[in-house]
Amino acid sequence: MTWFVEKRIEWIGEMIRVYGFINREHIERMFDVSTPQASLDLREFQRRFPDAVTYDRSAKRYVSN
Protein backbone atom coordinates (compact mmCIF):
# COMPACT_ATOMS: atom_id res chain seq x y z
CA MET A 1 0.00 0.00 0.00
CA THR A 2 1.34 3.40 -0.93
CA TRP A 3 1.96 6.28 1.44
CA PHE A 4 -0.80 8.25 -0.32
CA VAL A 5 -3.40 5.55 0.29
CA GLU A 6 -2.34 5.32 3.93
CA LYS A 7 -2.80 9.07 4.36
CA ARG A 8 -6.25 8.97 2.74
CA ILE A 9 -7.27 6.09 5.03
CA GLU A 10 -6.08 8.06 8.07
CA TRP A 11 -8.00 11.12 6.86
CA ILE A 12 -11.18 9.07 6.36
CA GLY A 13 -10.91 7.84 9.95
CA GLU A 14 -10.46 11.37 11.23
CA MET A 15 -13.46 12.70 9.30
CA ILE A 16 -15.62 9.85 10.60
CA ARG A 17 -14.48 10.62 14.14
CA VAL A 18 -15.02 14.40 13.87
CA TYR A 19 -18.13 14.64 11.67
CA GLY A 20 -19.67 11.19 11.98
CA PHE A 21 -19.96 10.62 8.22
CA ILE A 22 -18.12 10.75 4.91
CA ASN A 23 -18.85 10.15 1.24
CA ARG A 24 -16.77 9.64 -1.90
CA GLU A 25 -17.10 13.26 -2.95
CA HIS A 26 -15.30 14.42 0.19
CA ILE A 27 -12.30 12.24 -0.67
CA GLU A 28 -12.39 13.25 -4.34
CA ARG A 29 -12.30 16.95 -3.49
CA MET A 30 -9.74 16.74 -0.70
CA PHE A 31 -7.22 14.59 -2.58
CA ASP A 32 -8.16 15.25 -6.22
CA VAL A 33 -8.72 11.55 -6.92
CA SER A 34 -11.22 9.81 -9.17
CA THR A 35 -14.52 8.34 -8.03
CA PRO A 36 -13.24 4.77 -8.46
CA GLN A 37 -10.18 5.59 -6.33
CA ALA A 38 -12.35 7.13 -3.61
CA SER A 39 -14.48 3.97 -3.64
CA LEU A 40 -11.39 1.80 -3.29
CA ASP A 41 -10.21 3.91 -0.36
CA LEU A 42 -13.55 3.56 1.40
CA ARG A 43 -13.55 -0.18 0.74
CA GLU A 44 -10.06 -0.45 2.21
CA PHE A 45 -11.14 1.58 5.25
CA GLN A 46 -14.07 -0.80 5.77
CA ARG A 47 -11.80 -3.83 5.36
CA ARG A 48 -9.46 -2.52 8.07
CA PHE A 49 -12.17 -1.23 10.41
CA PRO A 50 -15.29 -3.32 9.68
CA ASP A 51 -17.26 -2.06 12.68
CA ALA A 52 -16.44 1.64 12.24
CA VAL A 53 -18.92 2.64 9.52
CA THR A 54 -22.02 1.52 7.68
CA TYR A 55 -23.42 2.78 4.41
CA ASP A 56 -26.61 4.84 4.67
CA ARG A 57 -28.33 4.27 1.32
CA SER A 58 -30.86 7.08 1.73
CA ALA A 59 -28.17 9.67 2.52
CA LYS A 60 -25.62 8.07 0.16
CA ARG A 61 -22.82 8.33 2.68
CA TYR A 62 -20.92 6.29 5.23
CA VAL A 63 -21.88 6.97 8.83
CA SER A 64 -20.12 6.04 12.05
CA ASN A 65 -21.45 3.19 14.15
PQR file of N, CA, C, O and H, with PARSE charges and radii, in Angstrom:
ATOM      1  N   MET A   1       0.847  -1.181   0.000 -0.4000 1.5000
ATOM      2  CA  MET A   1       0.000   0.000   0.000 -0.0000 2.0000
ATOM      3  C   MET A   1       0.889   1.240   0.000  0.5500 1.7000
ATOM      4  O   MET A   1       1.885   1.309   0.721 -0.5500 1.4000
ATOM      5  N   THR A   2       0.514   2.206  -0.815 -0.4000 1.5000
ATOM      6  CA  THR A   2       1.341   3.403  -0.927 -0.0000 2.0000
ATOM      7  C   THR A   2       1.111   4.360   0.243  0.5500 1.7000
ATOM      8  O   THR A   2       0.120   4.270   0.968 -0.5500 1.4000
ATOM      9  H   THR A   2      -0.295   2.150  -1.400  0.4000 1.0000
ATOM     10  N   TRP A   3       2.056   5.268   0.395 -0.4000 1.5000
ATOM     11  CA  TRP A   3       1.957   6.277   1.439 -0.0000 2.0000
ATOM     12  C   TRP A   3       0.702   7.124   1.241  0.5500 1.7000
ATOM     13  O   TRP A   3       0.047   7.502   2.211 -0.5500 1.4000
ATOM     14  H   TRP A   3       2.861   5.341  -0.194  0.4000 1.0000
ATOM     15  N   PHE A   4       0.365   7.422  -0.025 -0.4000 1.5000
ATOM     16  CA  PHE A   4      -0.799   8.252  -0.322 -0.0000 2.0000
ATOM     17  C   PHE A   4      -2.096   7.581   0.112  0.5500 1.7000
ATOM     18  O   PHE A   4      -2.984   8.229   0.667 -0.5500 1.4000
ATOM     19  H   PHE A   4       0.897   7.115  -0.814  0.4000 1.0000
ATOM     20  N   VAL A   5      -2.200   6.293  -0.139 -0.4000 1.5000
ATOM     21  CA  VAL A   5      -3.398   5.549   0.286 -0.0000 2.0000
ATOM     22  C   VAL A   5      -3.482   5.548   1.807  0.5500 1.7000
ATOM     23  O   VAL A   5      -4.554   5.754   2.376 -0.5500 1.4000
ATOM     24  H   VAL A   5      -1.479   5.766  -0.589  0.4000 1.0000
ATOM     25  N   GLU A   6      -2.349   5.315   2.460 -0.4000 1.5000
ATOM     26  CA  GLU A   6      -2.337   5.317   3.925 -0.0000 2.0000
ATOM     27  C   GLU A   6      -2.828   6.659   4.476  0.5500 1.7000
ATOM     28  O   GLU A   6      -3.610   6.693   5.426 -0.5500 1.4000
ATOM     29  H   GLU A   6      -1.478   5.148   1.998  0.4000 1.0000
ATOM     30  N   LYS A   7      -2.377   7.744   3.889 -0.4000 1.5000
ATOM     31  CA  LYS A   7      -2.796   9.070   4.356 -0.0000 2.0000
ATOM     32  C   LYS A   7      -4.290   9.294   4.124  0.5500 1.7000
ATOM     33  O   LYS A   7      -4.967   9.882   4.967 -0.5500 1.4000
ATOM     34  H   LYS A   7      -1.741   7.717   3.117  0.4000 1.0000
ATOM     35  N   ARG A   8      -4.802   8.831   2.992 -0.4000 1.5000
ATOM     36  CA  ARG A   8      -6.248   8.974   2.738 -0.0000 2.0000
ATOM     37  C   ARG A   8      -7.047   8.140   3.734  0.5500 1.7000
ATOM     38  O   ARG A   8      -8.088   8.590   4.213 -0.5500 1.4000
ATOM     39  H   ARG A   8      -4.252   8.353   2.307  0.4000 1.0000
ATOM     40  N   ILE A   9      -6.580   6.937   4.055 -0.4000 1.5000
ATOM     41  CA  ILE A   9      -7.268   6.087   5.031 -0.0000 2.0000
ATOM     42  C   ILE A   9      -7.279   6.772   6.403  0.5500 1.7000
ATOM     43  O   ILE A   9      -8.302   6.783   7.087 -0.5500 1.4000
ATOM     44  H   ILE A   9      -5.735   6.572   3.666  0.4000 1.0000
ATOM     45  N   GLU A  10      -6.150   7.336   6.796 -0.4000 1.5000
ATOM     46  CA  GLU A  10      -6.083   8.064   8.070 -0.0000 2.0000
ATOM     47  C   GLU A  10      -7.060   9.239   8.072  0.5500 1.7000
ATOM     48  O   GLU A  10      -7.749   9.478   9.064 -0.5500 1.4000
ATOM     49  H   GLU A  10      -5.318   7.327   6.240  0.4000 1.0000
ATOM     50  N   TRP A  11      -7.115   9.966   6.963 -0.4000 1.5000
ATOM     51  CA  TRP A  11      -8.002  11.119   6.858 -0.0000 2.0000
ATOM     52  C   TRP A  11      -9.465  10.696   6.938  0.5500 1.7000
ATOM     53  O   TRP A  11     -10.272  11.367   7.582 -0.5500 1.4000
ATOM     54  H   TRP A  11      -6.556   9.771   6.157  0.4000 1.0000
ATOM     55  N   ILE A  12      -9.809   9.590   6.289 -0.4000 1.5000
ATOM     56  CA  ILE A  12     -11.185   9.065   6.355 -0.0000 2.0000
ATOM     57  C   ILE A  12     -11.554   8.798   7.810  0.5500 1.7000
ATOM     58  O   ILE A  12     -12.628   9.189   8.265 -0.5500 1.4000
ATOM     59  H   ILE A  12      -9.154   9.045   5.766  0.4000 1.0000
ATOM     60  N   GLY A  13     -10.655   8.127   8.541 -0.4000 1.5000
ATOM     61  CA  GLY A  13     -10.912   7.844   9.954 -0.0000 2.0000
ATOM     62  C   GLY A  13     -11.119   9.097  10.775  0.5500 1.7000
ATOM     63  O   GLY A  13     -11.988   9.143  11.646 -0.5500 1.4000
ATOM     64  H   GLY A  13      -9.782   7.809   8.171  0.4000 1.0000
ATOM     65  N   GLU A  14     -10.330  10.104  10.502 -0.4000 1.5000
ATOM     66  CA  GLU A  14     -10.455  11.367  11.234 -0.0000 2.0000
ATOM     67  C   GLU A  14     -11.781  12.058  10.925  0.5500 1.7000
ATOM     68  O   GLU A  14     -12.426  12.582  11.834 -0.5500 1.4000
ATOM     69  H   GLU A  14      -9.624  10.068   9.794  0.4000 1.0000
ATOM     70  N   MET A  15     -12.191  12.068   9.676 -0.4000 1.5000
ATOM     71  CA  MET A  15     -13.461  12.699   9.302 -0.0000 2.0000
ATOM     72  C   MET A  15     -14.648  11.960   9.921  0.5500 1.7000
ATOM     73  O   MET A  15     -15.617  12.581  10.358 -0.5500 1.4000
ATOM     74  H   MET A  15     -11.667  11.643   8.938  0.4000 1.0000
ATOM     75  N   ILE A  16     -14.565  10.650   9.953 -0.4000 1.5000
ATOM     76  CA  ILE A  16     -15.623   9.855  10.596 -0.0000 2.0000
ATOM     77  C   ILE A  16     -15.684  10.211  12.081  0.5500 1.7000
ATOM     78  O   ILE A  16     -16.765  10.390  12.641 -0.5500 1.4000
ATOM     79  H   ILE A  16     -13.778  10.145   9.598  0.4000 1.0000
ATOM     80  N   ARG A  17     -14.517  10.312  12.710 -0.4000 1.5000
ATOM     81  CA  ARG A  17     -14.481  10.623  14.140 -0.0000 2.0000
ATOM     82  C   ARG A  17     -15.021  12.025  14.414  0.5500 1.7000
ATOM     83  O   ARG A  17     -15.794  12.208  15.355 -0.5500 1.4000
ATOM     84  H   ARG A  17     -13.638  10.167  12.255  0.4000 1.0000
ATOM     85  N   VAL A  18     -14.636  13.006  13.620 -0.4000 1.5000
ATOM     86  CA  VAL A  18     -15.018  14.396  13.866 -0.0000 2.0000
ATOM     87  C   VAL A  18     -16.457  14.685  13.444  0.5500 1.7000
ATOM     88  O   VAL A  18     -17.226  15.270  14.207 -0.5500 1.4000
ATOM     89  H   VAL A  18     -14.008  12.857  12.856  0.4000 1.0000
ATOM     90  N   TYR A  19     -16.820  14.273  12.225 -0.4000 1.5000
ATOM     91  CA  TYR A  19     -18.130  14.643  11.674 -0.0000 2.0000
ATOM     92  C   TYR A  19     -19.180  13.541  11.737  0.5500 1.7000
ATOM     93  O   TYR A  19     -20.378  13.812  11.661 -0.5500 1.4000
ATOM     94  H   TYR A  19     -16.196  13.798  11.606  0.4000 1.0000
ATOM     95  N   GLY A  20     -18.727  12.299  11.877 -0.4000 1.5000
ATOM     96  CA  GLY A  20     -19.671  11.188  11.977 -0.0000 2.0000
ATOM     97  C   GLY A  20     -20.116  10.622  10.646  0.5500 1.7000
ATOM     98  O   GLY A  20     -20.928   9.698  10.616 -0.5500 1.4000
ATOM     99  H   GLY A  20     -17.753  12.079  11.939  0.4000 1.0000
ATOM    100  N   PHE A  21     -19.606  11.152   9.541 -0.4000 1.5000
ATOM    101  CA  PHE A  21     -19.958  10.618   8.224 -0.0000 2.0000
ATOM    102  C   PHE A  21     -18.933  11.058   7.189  0.5500 1.7000
ATOM    103  O   PHE A  21     -18.140  11.970   7.422 -0.5500 1.4000
ATOM    104  H   PHE A  21     -18.946  11.903   9.565  0.4000 1.0000
ATOM    105  N   ILE A  22     -18.968  10.392   6.041 -0.4000 1.5000
ATOM    106  CA  ILE A  22     -18.120  10.750   4.908 -0.0000 2.0000
ATOM    107  C   ILE A  22     -18.724  10.142   3.654  0.5500 1.7000
ATOM    108  O   ILE A  22     -19.425   9.132   3.720 -0.5500 1.4000
ATOM    109  H   ILE A  22     -19.612   9.651   5.852  0.4000 1.0000
ATOM    110  N   ASN A  23     -18.450  10.760   2.508 -0.4000 1.5000
ATOM    111  CA  ASN A  23     -18.847  10.148   1.239 -0.0000 2.0000
ATOM    112  C   ASN A  23     -17.689  10.264   0.248  0.5500 1.7000
ATOM    113  O   ASN A  23     -16.674  10.898   0.538 -0.5500 1.4000
ATOM    114  H   ASN A  23     -17.881  11.581   2.455  0.4000 1.0000
ATOM    115  N   ARG A  24     -17.848   9.657  -0.901 -0.4000 1.5000
ATOM    116  CA  ARG A  24     -16.770   9.642  -1.896 -0.0000 2.0000
ATOM    117  C   ARG A  24     -16.379  11.047  -2.339  0.5500 1.7000
ATOM    118  O   ARG A  24     -15.201  11.338  -2.548 -0.5500 1.4000
ATOM    119  H   ARG A  24     -18.672   9.143  -1.137  0.4000 1.0000
ATOM    120  N   GLU A  25     -17.372  11.909  -2.478 -0.4000 1.5000
ATOM    121  CA  GLU A  25     -17.097  13.261  -2.954 -0.0000 2.0000
ATOM    122  C   GLU A  25     -16.129  14.011  -2.036  0.5500 1.7000
ATOM    123  O   GLU A  25     -15.306  14.794  -2.511 -0.5500 1.4000
ATOM    124  H   GLU A  25     -18.329  11.673  -2.308  0.4000 1.0000
ATOM    125  N   HIS A  26     -16.221  13.778  -0.741 -0.4000 1.5000
ATOM    126  CA  HIS A  26     -15.295  14.425   0.191 -0.0000 2.0000
ATOM    127  C   HIS A  26     -13.857  14.021  -0.128  0.5500 1.7000
ATOM    128  O   HIS A  26     -12.960  14.863  -0.150 -0.5500 1.4000
ATOM    129  H   HIS A  26     -16.889  13.142  -0.356  0.4000 1.0000
ATOM    130  N   ILE A  27     -13.646  12.748  -0.372 -0.4000 1.5000
ATOM    131  CA  ILE A  27     -12.301  12.238  -0.668 -0.0000 2.0000
ATOM    132  C   ILE A  27     -11.829  12.763  -2.022  0.5500 1.7000
ATOM    133  O   ILE A  27     -10.673  13.156  -2.177 -0.5500 1.4000
ATOM    134  H   ILE A  27     -14.375  12.064  -0.354  0.4000 1.0000
ATOM    135  N   GLU A  28     -12.734  12.766  -2.997 -0.4000 1.5000
ATOM    136  CA  GLU A  28     -12.392  13.251  -4.336 -0.0000 2.0000
ATOM    137  C   GLU A  28     -11.918  14.699  -4.287  0.5500 1.7000
ATOM    138  O   GLU A  28     -10.910  15.051  -4.900 -0.5500 1.4000
ATOM    139  H   GLU A  28     -13.673  12.447  -2.872  0.4000 1.0000
ATOM    140  N   ARG A  29     -12.645  15.528  -3.559 -0.4000 1.5000
ATOM    141  CA  ARG A  29     -12.296  16.954  -3.490 -0.0000 2.0000
ATOM    142  C   ARG A  29     -11.020  17.203  -2.687  0.5500 1.7000
ATOM    143  O   ARG A  29     -10.172  18.001  -3.086 -0.5500 1.4000
ATOM    144  H   ARG A  29     -13.464  15.241  -3.061  0.4000 1.0000
ATOM    145  N   MET A  30     -10.891  16.517  -1.561 -0.4000 1.5000
ATOM    146  CA  MET A  30      -9.735  16.743  -0.696 -0.0000 2.0000
ATOM    147  C   MET A  30      -8.430  16.313  -1.360  0.5500 1.7000
ATOM    148  O   MET A  30      -7.415  17.002  -1.250 -0.5500 1.4000
ATOM    149  H   MET A  30     -11.579  15.868  -1.237  0.4000 1.0000
ATOM    150  N   PHE A  31      -8.459  15.167  -2.052 -0.4000 1.5000
ATOM    151  CA  PHE A  31      -7.223  14.590  -2.584 -0.0000 2.0000
ATOM    152  C   PHE A  31      -7.132  14.621  -4.109  0.5500 1.7000
ATOM    153  O   PHE A  31      -6.154  14.139  -4.681 -0.5500 1.4000
ATOM    154  H   PHE A  31      -9.283  14.608  -2.142  0.4000 1.0000
ATOM    155  N   ASP A  32      -8.140  15.181  -4.766 -0.4000 1.5000
ATOM    156  CA  ASP A  32      -8.156  15.248  -6.222 -0.0000 2.0000
ATOM    157  C   ASP A  32      -7.942  13.866  -6.844  0.5500 1.7000
ATOM    158  O   ASP A  32      -7.081  13.676  -7.703 -0.5500 1.4000
ATOM    159  H   ASP A  32      -8.934  15.572  -4.301  0.4000 1.0000
ATOM    160  N   VAL A  33      -8.755  12.905  -6.381 -0.4000 1.5000
ATOM    161  CA  VAL A  33      -8.716  11.546  -6.923 -0.0000 2.0000
ATOM    162  C   VAL A  33     -10.032  11.257  -7.635  0.5500 1.7000
ATOM    163  O   VAL A  33     -11.016  11.978  -7.469 -0.5500 1.4000
ATOM    164  H   VAL A  33      -9.454  13.059  -5.683  0.4000 1.0000
ATOM    165  N   SER A  34     -10.033  10.203  -8.421 -0.4000 1.5000
ATOM    166  CA  SER A  34     -11.219   9.810  -9.172 -0.0000 2.0000
ATOM    167  C   SER A  34     -12.246   9.141  -8.260  0.5500 1.7000
ATOM    168  O   SER A  34     -11.940   8.738  -7.138 -0.5500 1.4000
ATOM    169  H   SER A  34      -9.234   9.617  -8.557  0.4000 1.0000
ATOM    170  N   THR A  35     -13.463   9.036  -8.770 -0.4000 1.5000
ATOM    171  CA  THR A  35     -14.525   8.345  -8.026 -0.0000 2.0000
ATOM    172  C   THR A  35     -14.155   6.890  -7.757  0.5500 1.7000
ATOM    173  O   THR A  35     -14.337   6.419  -6.634 -0.5500 1.4000
ATOM    174  H   THR A  35     -13.711   9.363  -9.682  0.4000 1.0000
ATOM    175  N   PRO A  36     -13.635   6.151  -8.762 -0.5600 1.5000
ATOM    176  CA  PRO A  36     -13.235   4.769  -8.463  0.2800 2.0000
ATOM    177  C   PRO A  36     -12.155   4.679  -7.375  0.5500 1.7000
ATOM    178  O   PRO A  36     -12.183   3.762  -6.553 -0.5500 1.4000
ATOM    179  N   GLN A  37     -11.211   5.617  -7.365 -0.4000 1.5000
ATOM    180  CA  GLN A  37     -10.177   5.592  -6.329 -0.0000 2.0000
ATOM    181  C   GLN A  37     -10.771   5.885  -4.962  0.5500 1.7000
ATOM    182  O   GLN A  37     -10.392   5.249  -3.978 -0.5500 1.4000
ATOM    183  H   GLN A  37     -11.188   6.362  -8.032  0.4000 1.0000
ATOM    184  N   ALA A  38     -11.685   6.827  -4.880 -0.4000 1.5000
ATOM    185  CA  ALA A  38     -12.348   7.127  -3.607 -0.0000 2.0000
ATOM    186  C   ALA A  38     -13.121   5.907  -3.106  0.5500 1.7000
ATOM    187  O   ALA A  38     -13.134   5.625  -1.908 -0.5500 1.4000
ATOM    188  H   ALA A  38     -11.993   7.344  -5.679  0.4000 1.0000
ATOM    189  N   SER A  39     -13.758   5.192  -4.019 -0.4000 1.5000
ATOM    190  CA  SER A  39     -14.483   3.972  -3.645 -0.0000 2.0000
ATOM    191  C   SER A  39     -13.534   2.914  -3.106  0.5500 1.7000
ATOM    192  O   SER A  39     -13.834   2.246  -2.116 -0.5500 1.4000
ATOM    193  H   SER A  39     -13.748   5.422  -4.992  0.4000 1.0000
ATOM    194  N   LEU A  40     -12.386   2.764  -3.761 -0.4000 1.5000
ATOM    195  CA  LEU A  40     -11.387   1.800  -3.285 -0.0000 2.0000
ATOM    196  C   LEU A  40     -10.877   2.183  -1.898  0.5500 1.7000
ATOM    197  O   LEU A  40     -10.681   1.317  -1.045 -0.5500 1.4000
ATOM    198  H   LEU A  40     -12.142   3.307  -4.564  0.4000 1.0000
ATOM    199  N   ASP A  41     -10.669   3.456  -1.678 -0.4000 1.5000
ATOM    200  CA  ASP A  41     -10.208   3.909  -0.359 -0.0000 2.0000
ATOM    201  C   ASP A  41     -11.245   3.608   0.717  0.5500 1.7000
ATOM    202  O   ASP A  41     -10.897   3.156   1.807 -0.5500 1.4000
ATOM    203  H   ASP A  41     -10.828   4.159  -2.371  0.4000 1.0000
ATOM    204  N   LEU A  42     -12.496   3.854   0.420 -0.4000 1.5000
ATOM    205  CA  LEU A  42     -13.554   3.558   1.399 -0.0000 2.0000
ATOM    206  C   LEU A  42     -13.667   2.058   1.640  0.5500 1.7000
ATOM    207  O   LEU A  42     -13.890   1.620   2.768 -0.5500 1.4000
ATOM    208  H   LEU A  42     -12.779   4.222  -0.465  0.4000 1.0000
ATOM    209  N   ARG A  43     -13.515   1.286   0.597 -0.4000 1.5000
ATOM    210  CA  ARG A  43     -13.554  -0.176   0.736 -0.0000 2.0000
ATOM    211  C   ARG A  43     -12.395  -0.656   1.609  0.5500 1.7000
ATOM    212  O   ARG A  43     -12.569  -1.529   2.459 -0.5500 1.4000
ATOM    213  H   ARG A  43     -13.333   1.642  -0.320  0.4000 1.0000
ATOM    214  N   GLU A  44     -11.219  -0.084   1.394 -0.4000 1.5000
ATOM    215  CA  GLU A  44     -10.055  -0.445   2.213 -0.0000 2.0000
ATOM    216  C   GLU A  44     -10.263  -0.032   3.669  0.5500 1.7000
ATOM    217  O   GLU A  44      -9.899  -0.772   4.584 -0.5500 1.4000
ATOM    218  H   GLU A  44     -11.077   0.625   0.703  0.4000 1.0000
ATOM    219  N   PHE A  45     -10.843   1.140   3.884 -0.4000 1.5000
ATOM    220  CA  PHE A  45     -11.136   1.577   5.248 -0.0000 2.0000
ATOM    221  C   PHE A  45     -12.080   0.584   5.926  0.5500 1.7000
ATOM    222  O   PHE A  45     -11.867   0.206   7.078 -0.5500 1.4000
ATOM    223  H   PHE A  45     -11.138   1.741   3.141  0.4000 1.0000
ATOM    224  N   GLN A  46     -13.121   0.166   5.209 -0.4000 1.5000
ATOM    225  CA  GLN A  46     -14.070  -0.801   5.774 -0.0000 2.0000
ATOM    226  C   GLN A  46     -13.417  -2.158   6.026  0.5500 1.7000
ATOM    227  O   GLN A  46     -13.756  -2.835   6.997 -0.5500 1.4000
ATOM    228  H   GLN A  46     -13.294   0.474   4.273  0.4000 1.0000
ATOM    229  N   ARG A  47     -12.492  -2.558   5.168 -0.4000 1.5000
ATOM    230  CA  ARG A  47     -11.795  -3.834   5.365 -0.0000 2.0000
ATOM    231  C   ARG A  47     -10.970  -3.777   6.648  0.5500 1.7000
ATOM    232  O   ARG A  47     -10.946  -4.738   7.417 -0.5500 1.4000
ATOM    233  H   ARG A  47     -12.217  -2.008   4.379  0.4000 1.0000
ATOM    234  N   ARG A  48     -10.301  -2.659   6.877 -0.4000 1.5000
ATOM    235  CA  ARG A  48      -9.462  -2.519   8.069 -0.0000 2.0000
ATOM    236  C   ARG A  48     -10.268  -2.316   9.345  0.5500 1.7000
ATOM    237  O   ARG A  48      -9.903  -2.822  10.406 -0.5500 1.4000
ATOM    238  H   ARG A  48     -10.321  -1.878   6.253  0.4000 1.0000
ATOM    239  N   PHE A  49     -11.352  -1.583   9.239 -0.4000 1.5000
ATOM    240  CA  PHE A  49     -12.166  -1.233  10.406 -0.0000 2.0000
ATOM    241  C   PHE A  49     -13.631  -1.594  10.132  0.5500 1.7000
ATOM    242  O   PHE A  49     -14.463  -0.706   9.943 -0.5500 1.4000
ATOM    243  H   PHE A  49     -11.649  -1.171   8.377  0.4000 1.0000
ATOM    244  N   PRO A  50     -13.946  -2.887  10.109 -0.5600 1.5000
ATOM    245  CA  PRO A  50     -15.287  -3.321   9.682  0.2800 2.0000
ATOM    246  C   PRO A  50     -16.440  -2.819  10.546  0.5500 1.7000
ATOM    247  O   PRO A  50     -17.568  -2.716  10.065 -0.5500 1.4000
ATOM    248  N   ASP A  51     -16.180  -2.509  11.793 -0.4000 1.5000
ATOM    249  CA  ASP A  51     -17.262  -2.063  12.683 -0.0000 2.0000
ATOM    250  C   ASP A  51     -17.327  -0.545  12.826  0.5500 1.7000
ATOM    251  O   ASP A  51     -18.124  -0.036  13.615 -0.5500 1.4000
ATOM    252  H   ASP A  51     -15.263  -2.592  12.184  0.4000 1.0000
ATOM    253  N   ALA A  52     -16.505   0.183  12.078 -0.4000 1.5000
ATOM    254  CA  ALA A  52     -16.438   1.639  12.242 -0.0000 2.0000
ATOM    255  C   ALA A  52     -17.549   2.383  11.514  0.5500 1.7000
ATOM    256  O   ALA A  52     -18.066   3.375  12.031 -0.5500 1.4000
ATOM    257  H   ALA A  52     -15.858  -0.231  11.437  0.4000 1.0000
ATOM    258  N   VAL A  53     -17.925   1.923  10.323 -0.4000 1.5000
ATOM    259  CA  VAL A  53     -18.917   2.639   9.518 -0.0000 2.0000
ATOM    260  C   VAL A  53     -19.893   1.683   8.848  0.5500 1.7000
ATOM    261  O   VAL A  53     -19.608   0.504   8.643 -0.5500 1.4000
ATOM    262  H   VAL A  53     -17.506   1.118   9.904  0.4000 1.0000
ATOM    263  N   THR A  54     -21.047   2.233   8.518 -0.4000 1.5000
ATOM    264  CA  THR A  54     -22.020   1.524   7.680 -0.0000 2.0000
ATOM    265  C   THR A  54     -22.491   2.499   6.608  0.5500 1.7000
ATOM    266  O   THR A  54     -22.428   3.716   6.780 -0.5500 1.4000
ATOM    267  H   THR A  54     -21.279   3.191   8.685  0.4000 1.0000
ATOM    268  N   TYR A  55     -22.961   1.942   5.507 -0.4000 1.5000
ATOM    269  CA  TYR A  55     -23.417   2.785   4.407 -0.0000 2.0000
ATOM    270  C   TYR A  55     -24.891   3.103   4.585  0.5500 1.7000
ATOM    271  O   TYR A  55     -25.711   2.195   4.728 -0.5500 1.4000
ATOM    272  H   TYR A  55     -23.013   0.953   5.367  0.4000 1.0000
ATOM    273  N   ASP A  56     -25.232   4.376   4.577 -0.4000 1.5000
ATOM    274  CA  ASP A  56     -26.613   4.836   4.665 -0.0000 2.0000
ATOM    275  C   ASP A  56     -27.095   5.094   3.234  0.5500 1.7000
ATOM    276  O   ASP A  56     -26.745   6.106   2.627 -0.5500 1.4000
ATOM    277  H   ASP A  56     -24.566   5.113   4.461  0.4000 1.0000
ATOM    278  N   ARG A  57     -27.890   4.181   2.712 -0.4000 1.5000
ATOM    279  CA  ARG A  57     -28.333   4.273   1.315 -0.0000 2.0000
ATOM    280  C   ARG A  57     -29.173   5.519   1.039  0.5500 1.7000
ATOM    281  O   ARG A  57     -29.056   6.115  -0.032 -0.5500 1.4000
ATOM    282  H   ARG A  57     -28.174   3.359   3.206  0.4000 1.0000
ATOM    283  N   SER A  58     -30.001   5.910   1.971 -0.4000 1.5000
ATOM    284  CA  SER A  58     -30.860   7.075   1.733 -0.0000 2.0000
ATOM    285  C   SER A  58     -30.048   8.374   1.680  0.5500 1.7000
ATOM    286  O   SER A  58     -30.360   9.270   0.896 -0.5500 1.4000
ATOM    287  H   SER A  58     -30.096   5.426   2.841  0.4000 1.0000
ATOM    288  N   ALA A  59     -29.013   8.474   2.508 -0.4000 1.5000
ATOM    289  CA  ALA A  59     -28.170   9.672   2.524 -0.0000 2.0000
ATOM    290  C   ALA A  59     -26.991   9.553   1.556  0.5500 1.7000
ATOM    291  O   ALA A  59     -26.322  10.544   1.265 -0.5500 1.4000
ATOM    292  H   ALA A  59     -28.759   7.746   3.145  0.4000 1.0000
ATOM    293  N   LYS A  60     -26.743   8.355   1.067 -0.4000 1.5000
ATOM    294  CA  LYS A  60     -25.619   8.074   0.160 -0.0000 2.0000
ATOM    295  C   LYS A  60     -24.294   8.505   0.771  0.5500 1.7000
ATOM    296  O   LYS A  60     -23.505   9.223   0.157 -0.5500 1.4000
ATOM    297  H   LYS A  60     -27.286   7.550   1.304  0.4000 1.0000
ATOM    298  N   ARG A  61     -24.073   8.044   2.003 -0.4000 1.5000
ATOM    299  CA  ARG A  61     -22.816   8.328   2.682 -0.0000 2.0000
ATOM    300  C   ARG A  61     -22.546   7.263   3.733  0.5500 1.7000
ATOM    301  O   ARG A  61     -23.438   6.508   4.121 -0.5500 1.4000
ATOM    302  H   ARG A  61     -24.714   7.460   2.502  0.4000 1.0000
ATOM    303  N   TYR A  62     -21.319   7.216   4.178 -0.4000 1.5000
ATOM    304  CA  TYR A  62     -20.923   6.291   5.233 -0.0000 2.0000
ATOM    305  C   TYR A  62     -21.040   7.008   6.562  0.5500 1.7000
ATOM    306  O   TYR A  62     -20.565   8.134   6.712 -0.5500 1.4000
ATOM    307  H   TYR A  62     -20.594   7.829   3.862  0.4000 1.0000
ATOM    308  N   VAL A  63     -21.670   6.359   7.523 -0.4000 1.5000
ATOM    309  CA  VAL A  63     -21.878   6.971   8.831 -0.0000 2.0000
ATOM    310  C   VAL A  63     -21.210   6.120   9.901  0.5500 1.7000
ATOM    311  O   VAL A  63     -21.088   4.903   9.756 -0.5500 1.4000
ATOM    312  H   VAL A  63     -22.056   5.445   7.402  0.4000 1.0000
ATOM    313  N   SER A  64     -20.785   6.765  10.964 -0.4000 1.5000
ATOM    314  CA  SER A  64     -20.120   6.044  12.051 -0.0000 2.0000
ATOM    315  C   SER A  64     -21.122   5.183  12.809  0.5500 1.7000
ATOM    316  O   SER A  64     -22.311   5.491  12.890 -0.5500 1.4000
ATOM    317  H   SER A  64     -20.885   7.753  11.082  0.4000 1.0000
ATOM    318  N   ASN A  65     -20.606   4.108  13.354 -0.4000 1.5000
ATOM    319  CA  ASN A  65     -21.453   3.194  14.154 -0.0000 2.0000
ATOM    320  C   ASN A  65     -21.409   3.562  15.605  0.5500 1.7000
ATOM    321  O   ASN A  65     -22.054   2.912  16.427 -0.5500 1.4000
ATOM    322  H   ASN A  65     -19.640   3.858  13.288  0.4000 1.0000
TER
END
